[in-house]
Amino acid sequence: MIHLGFLLHIYQPPNQLRRVLDRIVDECYSPLLDLINSKKHSKFTLNLNWSLTELLMKNGHNNIIDKMKQGLAERKLEITGTAAYHAILPLIPKDEQVRQIQLNYDHNREVLGDHYNPKGFFPPEMAFGHEIVDSIRDAGYKWAITDDQPFNCIHNEVPWNYIPEMDGLPVFLRSNLWSNKISMEKHGDGRKFSGWEVCEWLMNDMNNWWQGQDGYVIIAMDGETYGHHVPGYIEYFLGQFMEALEYYKDRITMVHITKLLKLYPRVKKEVPPGSWSTNADDFWSGNFFPLWKNRYNASHQLLWELVELAVDSVKRLQGNLDKSLNSCTFWWAAKNEQELSPITYTGIKMLIDIIKRSDPSRVDRALEIEEELYYIFKDKRHLGMLANDEVLIDSNW
């Protein structure tokens, strides 16, 4: 028996244009979910970033949320965890990894309810590395997934009857060959492969490879492939593929990827860094994430330098916010409303400075509040100022 895991990754960036989102909803998300929900034996694994959920809600596409809820409730879909805004996790600091993973879980759970209960984890772009294992495992996920090409480079094999386990985390490997055959390849005359063709090729190939033994294979790709990137592919490929699976159900069956944990043993193996866009040449040259941090791409180097500056700036801003929230700002305001303590004064200034730097649109209201506070504190003889984290008193005030 072939156990087939089929993962669909759907995502849009937070700054996606409304007209583009609307078109993708009409061409892909809506008919794709309708097909999945209509098939009795659907067992798809879905990756959904909060970035897309948020866009759908803001732009009035609650019907797509409802269709996902239906699929989850009827167990036609299982869902994975991921990073909220599709960050390339091995390339960002661990605290930001943890924050994006938790943010994705909390917000999607709030929208999708109790049926949002992910067991597996999809790192954006399947970008995997040892840097993210702890973040995934500590968040409670039972498995992760990446591409099989980097693994094949160092082990000279692709697992089909066992699951690689790295530092206690099972890591499934997506079939690069079959996933790309479906999403990218065509017949010589330009026609895309039909669902019936691919199902029959897949069964024959697996039977020859596994010599009739049971095994598993995982196909994964952008959900937008269906209907948006390839018009008509929902019916021509996926609809036919589901019909073929039903016809050959004694030889091949679709399962949620999580179920494979119960069907196949785990073997401790090193899973090397890479993504679903990392080829063998990239891997052997140490260029593990070529589309996002390519050592030969000057713009990438500059962009990551900008990221480092931004991350450092946010940390400094966060540090200032932490300091400004100290209880003494409020305690001294309670002690004597007729006297503006230097502690309260500097707390006000720190908060206004944070607002100026983080959201200038709110500065006017912040300055109004400052004026109102100064009016309350009629005696300003004890105004203070902050210099090098120390409160200084100017005797001339």
Contacts in CASP RR format, 6 or more apart in sequence:
PFRMAT RR
TARGET T0000
AUTHOR 0000-0000-0000
METHOD contacts of the structure
MODEL  1
MIHLGFLLHIYQPPNQLRRVLDRIVDECYSPLLDLINSKKHSKFTLNLNW
SLTELLMKNGHNNIIDKMKQGLAERKLEITGTAAYHAILPLIPKDEQVRQ
IQLNYDHNREVLGDHYNPKGFFPPEMAFGHEIVDSIRDAGYKWAITDDQP
FNCIHNEVPWNYIPEMDGLPVFLRSNLWSNKISMEKHGDGRKFSGWEVCE
WLMNDMNNWWQGQDGYVIIAMDGETYGHHVPGYIEYFLGQFMEALEYYKD
RITMVHITKLLKLYPRVKKEVPPGSWSTNADDFWSGNFFPLWKNRYNASH
QLLWELVELAVDSVKRLQGNLDKSLNSCTFWWAAKNEQELSPITYTGIKM
LIDIIKRSDPSRVDRALEIEEELYYIFKDKRHLGMLANDEVLIDSNW
1 214 0 8 1.000
1 215 0 8 1.000
1 251 0 8 1.000
1 252 0 8 1.000
1 253 0 8 1.000
2 202 0 8 1.000
2 203 0 8 1.000
2 206 0 8 1.000
2 214 0 8 1.000
2 215 0 8 1.000
2 216 0 8 1.000
2 217 0 8 1.000
2 251 0 8 1.000
2 252 0 8 1.000
2 253 0 8 1.000
3 214 0 8 1.000
3 215 0 8 1.000
3 216 0 8 1.000
3 217 0 8 1.000
3 253 0 8 1.000
3 255 0 8 1.000
3 259 0 8 1.000
3 260 0 8 1.000
3 263 0 8 1.000
4 202 0 8 1.000
4 216 0 8 1.000
4 217 0 8 1.000
4 218 0 8 1.000
4 219 0 8 1.000
4 245 0 8 1.000
4 252 0 8 1.000
4 253 0 8 1.000
4 254 0 8 1.000
4 255 0 8 1.000
5 43 0 8 1.000
5 45 0 8 1.000
5 216 0 8 1.000
5 217 0 8 1.000
5 218 0 8 1.000
5 219 0 8 1.000
5 254 0 8 1.000
5 255 0 8 1.000
5 256 0 8 1.000
5 257 0 8 1.000
5 260 0 8 1.000
6 43 0 8 1.000
6 44 0 8 1.000
6 45 0 8 1.000
6 218 0 8 1.000
6 219 0 8 1.000
6 220 0 8 1.000
6 254 0 8 1.000
7 44 0 8 1.000
7 45 0 8 1.000
7 46 0 8 1.000
7 47 0 8 1.000
7 80 0 8 1.000
7 122 0 8 1.000
7 145 0 8 1.000
7 174 0 8 1.000
7 218 0 8 1.000
7 219 0 8 1.000
7 220 0 8 1.000
7 221 0 8 1.000
7 257 0 8 1.000
8 32 0 8 1.000
8 44 0 8 1.000
8 45 0 8 1.000
8 46 0 8 1.000
8 47 0 8 1.000
8 220 0 8 1.000
8 221 0 8 1.000
8 222 0 8 1.000
8 223 0 8 1.000
8 226 0 8 1.000
9 47 0 8 1.000
9 122 0 8 1.000
9 220 0 8 1.000
9 221 0 8 1.000
9 222 0 8 1.000
9 223 0 8 1.000
10 29 0 8 1.000
10 46 0 8 1.000
10 47 0 8 1.000
10 48 0 8 1.000
10 49 0 8 1.000
10 52 0 8 1.000
10 222 0 8 1.000
10 223 0 8 1.000
10 224 0 8 1.000
11 47 0 8 1.000
11 48 0 8 1.000
11 49 0 8 1.000
11 51 0 8 1.000
11 52 0 8 1.000
11 86 0 8 1.000
11 124 0 8 1.000
11 222 0 8 1.000
12 20 0 8 1.000
12 21 0 8 1.000
12 24 0 8 1.000
12 51 0 8 1.000
12 52 0 8 1.000
12 55 0 8 1.000
13 51 0 8 1.000
13 85 0 8 1.000
13 86 0 8 1.000
14 51 0 8 1.000
14 54 0 8 1.000
14 55 0 8 1.000
14 85 0 8 1.000
16 55 0 8 1.000
18 59 0 8 1.000
21 55 0 8 1.000
21 56 0 8 1.000
21 59 0 8 1.000
21 61 0 8 1.000
22 59 0 8 1.000
23 228 0 8 1.000
24 224 0 8 1.000
24 228 0 8 1.000
25 56 0 8 1.000
25 61 0 8 1.000
25 64 0 8 1.000
27 227 0 8 1.000
27 228 0 8 1.000
27 231 0 8 1.000
28 223 0 8 1.000
28 224 0 8 1.000
28 226 0 8 1.000
28 227 0 8 1.000
28 228 0 8 1.000
28 234 0 8 1.000
29 61 0 8 1.000
29 64 0 8 1.000
29 67 0 8 1.000
30 63 0 8 1.000
30 64 0 8 1.000
30 67 0 8 1.000
31 227 0 8 1.000
31 234 0 8 1.000
32 223 0 8 1.000
32 226 0 8 1.000
32 227 0 8 1.000
32 234 0 8 1.000
32 238 0 8 1.000
33 64 0 8 1.000
33 67 0 8 1.000
33 68 0 8 1.000
33 70 0 8 1.000
33 71 0 8 1.000
34 67 0 8 1.000
35 234 0 8 1.000
35 238 0 8 1.000
35 239 0 8 1.000
35 242 0 8 1.000
36 42 0 8 1.000
36 44 0 8 1.000
36 71 0 8 1.000
36 76 0 8 1.000
36 77 0 8 1.000
37 67 0 8 1.000
37 70 0 8 1.000
37 71 0 8 1.000
37 74 0 8 1.000
37 76 0 8 1.000
39 76 0 8 1.000
39 239 0 8 1.000
39 242 0 8 1.000
41 242 0 8 1.000
41 245 0 8 1.000
41 246 0 8 1.000
41 249 0 8 1.000
41 253 0 8 1.000
41 254 0 8 1.000
42 71 0 8 1.000
42 76 0 8 1.000
42 77 0 8 1.000
42 242 0 8 1.000
42 254 0 8 1.000
43 75 0 8 1.000
43 76 0 8 1.000
43 78 0 8 1.000
43 254 0 8 1.000
43 255 0 8 1.000
43 256 0 8 1.000
44 76 0 8 1.000
44 77 0 8 1.000
44 78 0 8 1.000
44 254 0 8 1.000
44 256 0 8 1.000
45 77 0 8 1.000
45 78 0 8 1.000
45 79 0 8 1.000
45 80 0 8 1.000
45 256 0 8 1.000
45 257 0 8 1.000
45 258 0 8 1.000
46 68 0 8 1.000
46 77 0 8 1.000
46 78 0 8 1.000
46 79 0 8 1.000
46 80 0 8 1.000
47 79 0 8 1.000
47 80 0 8 1.000
47 81 0 8 1.000
47 82 0 8 1.000
47 122 0 8 1.000
48 68 0 8 1.000
48 79 0 8 1.000
48 80 0 8 1.000
48 82 0 8 1.000
48 108 0 8 1.000
49 82 0 8 1.000
49 83 0 8 1.000
49 84 0 8 1.000
49 85 0 8 1.000
49 86 0 8 1.000
49 104 0 8 1.000
49 124 0 8 1.000
50 84 0 8 1.000
50 85 0 8 1.000
50 103 0 8 1.000
50 104 0 8 1.000
50 107 0 8 1.000
50 108 0 8 1.000
51 84 0 8 1.000
51 85 0 8 1.000
51 86 0 8 1.000
53 65 0 8 1.000
53 107 0 8 1.000
53 108 0 8 1.000
53 111 0 8 1.000
53 112 0 8 1.000
54 107 0 8 1.000
55 61 0 8 1.000
56 62 0 8 1.000
56 64 0 8 1.000
56 65 0 8 1.000
57 65 0 8 1.000
57 111 0 8 1.000
65 111 0 8 1.000
65 112 0 8 1.000
68 77 0 8 1.000
68 79 0 8 1.000
68 112 0 8 1.000
69 112 0 8 1.000
69 113 0 8 1.000
69 115 0 8 1.000
71 77 0 8 1.000
72 78 0 8 1.000
72 79 0 8 1.000
72 112 0 8 1.000
72 115 0 8 1.000
72 116 0 8 1.000
73 115 0 8 1.000
75 256 0 8 1.000
78 118 0 8 1.000
78 119 0 8 1.000
78 256 0 8 1.000
78 257 0 8 1.000
78 258 0 8 1.000
79 108 0 8 1.000
79 112 0 8 1.000
79 116 0 8 1.000
79 117 0 8 1.000
79 118 0 8 1.000
80 118 0 8 1.000
80 119 0 8 1.000
80 120 0 8 1.000
80 121 0 8 1.000
80 122 0 8 1.000
80 145 0 8 1.000
81 101 0 8 1.000
81 104 0 8 1.000
81 105 0 8 1.000
81 108 0 8 1.000
81 118 0 8 1.000
81 120 0 8 1.000
81 121 0 8 1.000
81 122 0 8 1.000
81 141 0 8 1.000
82 101 0 8 1.000
82 104 0 8 1.000
82 121 0 8 1.000
82 122 0 8 1.000
82 123 0 8 1.000
82 124 0 8 1.000
83 89 0 8 1.000
83 97 0 8 1.000
83 100 0 8 1.000
83 101 0 8 1.000
83 104 0 8 1.000
83 123 0 8 1.000
83 124 0 8 1.000
84 100 0 8 1.000
84 101 0 8 1.000
84 103 0 8 1.000
84 104 0 8 1.000
84 107 0 8 1.000
85 100 0 8 1.000
86 124 0 8 1.000
86 125 0 8 1.000
87 96 0 8 1.000
87 97 0 8 1.000
87 100 0 8 1.000
87 124 0 8 1.000
88 124 0 8 1.000
88 125 0 8 1.000
88 127 0 8 1.000
88 275 0 8 1.000
88 289 0 8 1.000
88 292 0 8 1.000
88 293 0 8 1.000
89 97 0 8 1.000
89 100 0 8 1.000
89 123 0 8 1.000
89 124 0 8 1.000
89 127 0 8 1.000
89 131 0 8 1.000
89 132 0 8 1.000
89 135 0 8 1.000
90 123 0 8 1.000
90 127 0 8 1.000
90 128 0 8 1.000
90 129 0 8 1.000
90 131 0 8 1.000
90 132 0 8 1.000
90 273 0 8 1.000
90 288 0 8 1.000
90 289 0 8 1.000
91 127 0 8 1.000
91 289 0 8 1.000
91 292 0 8 1.000
91 293 0 8 1.000
91 304 0 8 1.000
92 100 0 8 1.000
92 307 0 8 1.000
92 311 0 8 1.000
93 311 0 8 1.000
94 131 0 8 1.000
94 134 0 8 1.000
94 135 0 8 1.000
96 311 0 8 1.000
97 131 0 8 1.000
97 132 0 8 1.000
97 135 0 8 1.000
98 135 0 8 1.000
98 138 0 8 1.000
98 139 0 8 1.000
101 121 0 8 1.000
101 135 0 8 1.000
101 136 0 8 1.000
101 139 0 8 1.000
102 139 0 8 1.000
105 118 0 8 1.000
105 139 0 8 1.000
108 116 0 8 1.000
109 116 0 8 1.000
118 141 0 8 1.000
119 141 0 8 1.000
119 142 0 8 1.000
119 143 0 8 1.000
119 258 0 8 1.000
120 141 0 8 1.000
120 142 0 8 1.000
120 143 0 8 1.000
120 144 0 8 1.000
120 145 0 8 1.000
120 257 0 8 1.000
120 258 0 8 1.000
121 136 0 8 1.000
121 139 0 8 1.000
121 141 0 8 1.000
121 143 0 8 1.000
121 144 0 8 1.000
121 145 0 8 1.000
122 144 0 8 1.000
122 145 0 8 1.000
123 132 0 8 1.000
123 136 0 8 1.000
123 144 0 8 1.000
123 145 0 8 1.000
123 146 0 8 1.000
125 275 0 8 1.000
125 276 0 8 1.000
125 277 0 8 1.000
125 289 0 8 1.000
125 291 0 8 1.000
125 292 0 8 1.000
126 145 0 8 1.000
126 146 0 8 1.000
126 147 0 8 1.000
126 174 0 8 1.000
126 220 0 8 1.000
126 274 0 8 1.000
126 275 0 8 1.000
126 276 0 8 1.000
127 146 0 8 1.000
127 274 0 8 1.000
127 275 0 8 1.000
127 289 0 8 1.000
127 292 0 8 1.000
128 144 0 8 1.000
128 146 0 8 1.000
128 171 0 8 1.000
128 271 0 8 1.000
128 273 0 8 1.000
128 274 0 8 1.000
128 275 0 8 1.000
129 146 0 8 1.000
129 271 0 8 1.000
129 272 0 8 1.000
129 273 0 8 1.000
129 274 0 8 1.000
129 288 0 8 1.000
130 166 0 8 1.000
130 167 0 8 1.000
130 273 0 8 1.000
132 144 0 8 1.000
133 144 0 8 1.000
133 166 0 8 1.000
133 167 0 8 1.000
133 169 0 8 1.000
134 167 0 8 1.000
136 144 0 8 1.000
136 169 0 8 1.000
137 167 0 8 1.000
137 168 0 8 1.000
137 169 0 8 1.000
141 169 0 8 1.000
142 170 0 8 1.000
142 258 0 8 1.000
142 261 0 8 1.000
143 163 0 8 1.000
143 169 0 8 1.000
143 170 0 8 1.000
143 171 0 8 1.000
143 172 0 8 1.000
143 257 0 8 1.000
143 258 0 8 1.000
143 261 0 8 1.000
144 169 0 8 1.000
144 170 0 8 1.000
144 171 0 8 1.000
144 172 0 8 1.000
145 171 0 8 1.000
145 172 0 8 1.000
145 173 0 8 1.000
145 174 0 8 1.000
145 218 0 8 1.000
145 220 0 8 1.000
145 257 0 8 1.000
146 171 0 8 1.000
146 172 0 8 1.000
146 173 0 8 1.000
146 174 0 8 1.000
146 271 0 8 1.000
146 274 0 8 1.000
146 275 0 8 1.000
146 276 0 8 1.000
147 173 0 8 1.000
147 174 0 8 1.000
147 176 0 8 1.000
147 274 0 8 1.000
147 275 0 8 1.000
147 276 0 8 1.000
147 278 0 8 1.000
148 158 0 8 1.000
148 159 0 8 1.000
148 173 0 8 1.000
148 174 0 8 1.000
148 175 0 8 1.000
148 176 0 8 1.000
149 176 0 8 1.000
149 274 0 8 1.000
149 278 0 8 1.000
149 279 0 8 1.000
149 280 0 8 1.000
149 283 0 8 1.000
150 271 0 8 1.000
150 272 0 8 1.000
150 273 0 8 1.000
150 274 0 8 1.000
150 278 0 8 1.000
150 283 0 8 1.000
150 288 0 8 1.000
151 158 0 8 1.000
151 159 0 8 1.000
151 164 0 8 1.000
151 173 0 8 1.000
151 269 0 8 1.000
151 271 0 8 1.000
151 272 0 8 1.000
152 158 0 8 1.000
152 280 0 8 1.000
153 272 0 8 1.000
153 280 0 8 1.000
153 283 0 8 1.000
153 284 0 8 1.000
154 270 0 8 1.000
154 272 0 8 1.000
155 269 0 8 1.000
158 173 0 8 1.000
158 175 0 8 1.000
159 173 0 8 1.000
159 267 0 8 1.000
159 269 0 8 1.000
160 206 0 8 1.000
160 209 0 8 1.000
160 210 0 8 1.000
160 215 0 8 1.000
160 216 0 8 1.000
160 217 0 8 1.000
161 210 0 8 1.000
161 213 0 8 1.000
161 214 0 8 1.000
161 215 0 8 1.000
161 216 0 8 1.000
161 264 0 8 1.000
162 264 0 8 1.000
162 265 0 8 1.000
162 266 0 8 1.000
162 267 0 8 1.000
163 170 0 8 1.000
163 171 0 8 1.000
163 172 0 8 1.000
163 260 0 8 1.000
163 261 0 8 1.000
163 264 0 8 1.000
163 265 0 8 1.000
163 266 0 8 1.000
163 267 0 8 1.000
164 170 0 8 1.000
164 171 0 8 1.000
164 173 0 8 1.000
164 266 0 8 1.000
164 267 0 8 1.000
164 268 0 8 1.000
164 269 0 8 1.000
164 271 0 8 1.000
165 171 0 8 1.000
165 266 0 8 1.000
165 267 0 8 1.000
165 268 0 8 1.000
165 269 0 8 1.000
166 268 0 8 1.000
166 269 0 8 1.000
166 270 0 8 1.000
166 271 0 8 1.000
170 261 0 8 1.000
170 266 0 8 1.000
171 271 0 8 1.000
172 218 0 8 1.000
172 257 0 8 1.000
172 260 0 8 1.000
173 218 0 8 1.000
173 271 0 8 1.000
174 218 0 8 1.000
174 219 0 8 1.000
174 220 0 8 1.000
174 276 0 8 1.000
175 217 0 8 1.000
175 218 0 8 1.000
175 219 0 8 1.000
176 276 0 8 1.000
178 198 0 8 1.000
178 202 0 8 1.000
178 217 0 8 1.000
178 219 0 8 1.000
179 219 0 8 1.000
179 220 0 8 1.000
179 221 0 8 1.000
179 276 0 8 1.000
180 221 0 8 1.000
181 193 0 8 1.000
181 198 0 8 1.000
182 193 0 8 1.000
182 198 0 8 1.000
182 219 0 8 1.000
182 221 0 8 1.000
182 225 0 8 1.000
182 237 0 8 1.000
183 221 0 8 1.000
183 222 0 8 1.000
183 225 0 8 1.000
183 229 0 8 1.000
183 230 0 8 1.000
185 193 0 8 1.000
186 192 0 8 1.000
186 193 0 8 1.000
187 193 0 8 1.000
192 230 0 8 1.000
192 233 0 8 1.000
192 236 0 8 1.000
192 237 0 8 1.000
193 237 0 8 1.000
194 236 0 8 1.000
194 237 0 8 1.000
194 240 0 8 1.000
195 236 0 8 1.000
195 237 0 8 1.000
195 238 0 8 1.000
195 239 0 8 1.000
195 240 0 8 1.000
195 241 0 8 1.000
195 244 0 8 1.000
196 240 0 8 1.000
196 241 0 8 1.000
196 243 0 8 1.000
196 244 0 8 1.000
198 237 0 8 1.000
198 241 0 8 1.000
199 240 0 8 1.000
199 241 0 8 1.000
199 244 0 8 1.000
199 245 0 8 1.000
199 248 0 8 1.000
199 252 0 8 1.000
200 244 0 8 1.000
202 217 0 8 1.000
202 252 0 8 1.000
203 248 0 8 1.000
203 251 0 8 1.000
203 252 0 8 1.000
206 215 0 8 1.000
206 217 0 8 1.000
214 263 0 8 1.000
215 264 0 8 1.000
216 255 0 8 1.000
216 260 0 8 1.000
216 263 0 8 1.000
216 264 0 8 1.000
218 257 0 8 1.000
220 276 0 8 1.000
222 229 0 8 1.000
225 233 0 8 1.000
226 232 0 8 1.000
226 233 0 8 1.000
226 234 0 8 1.000
226 237 0 8 1.000
226 238 0 8 1.000
227 233 0 8 1.000
227 234 0 8 1.000
230 237 0 8 1.000
245 252 0 8 1.000
245 253 0 8 1.000
245 254 0 8 1.000
255 263 0 8 1.000
272 283 0 8 1.000
272 288 0 8 1.000
273 288 0 8 1.000
273 289 0 8 1.000
274 283 0 8 1.000
274 288 0 8 1.000
274 289 0 8 1.000
275 288 0 8 1.000
275 289 0 8 1.000
275 291 0 8 1.000
275 292 0 8 1.000
277 290 0 8 1.000
277 291 0 8 1.000
278 287 0 8 1.000
278 288 0 8 1.000
278 289 0 8 1.000
278 290 0 8 1.000
282 288 0 8 1.000
282 290 0 8 1.000
286 295 0 8 1.000
287 294 0 8 1.000
287 295 0 8 1.000
287 296 0 8 1.000
292 300 0 8 1.000
293 300 0 8 1.000
293 304 0 8 1.000
294 300 0 8 1.000
295 301 0 8 1.000
317 354 0 8 1.000
317 357 0 8 1.000
317 358 0 8 1.000
320 350 0 8 1.000
320 353 0 8 1.000
320 354 0 8 1.000
321 354 0 8 1.000
323 350 0 8 1.000
323 389 0 8 1.000
324 347 0 8 1.000
324 350 0 8 1.000
324 351 0 8 1.000
324 354 0 8 1.000
326 347 0 8 1.000
328 343 0 8 1.000
328 344 0 8 1.000
329 343 0 8 1.000
329 344 0 8 1.000
329 347 0 8 1.000
329 348 0 8 1.000
330 344 0 8 1.000
331 343 0 8 1.000
332 341 0 8 1.000
332 343 0 8 1.000
332 344 0 8 1.000
333 341 0 8 1.000
333 344 0 8 1.000
333 377 0 8 1.000
335 341 0 8 1.000
337 376 0 8 1.000
337 377 0 8 1.000
338 377 0 8 1.000
338 378 0 8 1.000
338 379 0 8 1.000
339 377 0 8 1.000
339 379 0 8 1.000
339 381 0 8 1.000
339 382 0 8 1.000
340 373 0 8 1.000
340 374 0 8 1.000
340 377 0 8 1.000
340 379 0 8 1.000
340 380 0 8 1.000
340 382 0 8 1.000
340 383 0 8 1.000
341 382 0 8 1.000
342 382 0 8 1.000
342 383 0 8 1.000
342 384 0 8 1.000
342 385 0 8 1.000
342 391 0 8 1.000
342 392 0 8 1.000
342 393 0 8 1.000
343 391 0 8 1.000
344 377 0 8 1.000
345 382 0 8 1.000
345 383 0 8 1.000
345 384 0 8 1.000
345 385 0 8 1.000
346 384 0 8 1.000
346 385 0 8 1.000
346 386 0 8 1.000
346 391 0 8 1.000
347 386 0 8 1.000
348 370 0 8 1.000
348 373 0 8 1.000
349 385 0 8 1.000
349 386 0 8 1.000
350 386 0 8 1.000
351 366 0 8 1.000
352 363 0 8 1.000
352 366 0 8 1.000
352 367 0 8 1.000
352 370 0 8 1.000
355 362 0 8 1.000
355 363 0 8 1.000
355 366 0 8 1.000
356 363 0 8 1.000
356 366 0 8 1.000
374 380 0 8 1.000
380 397 0 8 1.000
381 397 0 8 1.000
382 393 0 8 1.000
382 397 0 8 1.000
383 393 0 8 1.000
383 394 0 8 1.000
383 397 0 8 1.000
384 391 0 8 1.000
384 392 0 8 1.000
384 393 0 8 1.000
384 394 0 8 1.000
384 397 0 8 1.000
385 391 0 8 1.000
385 392 0 8 1.000
385 394 0 8 1.000
386 392 0 8 1.000
END
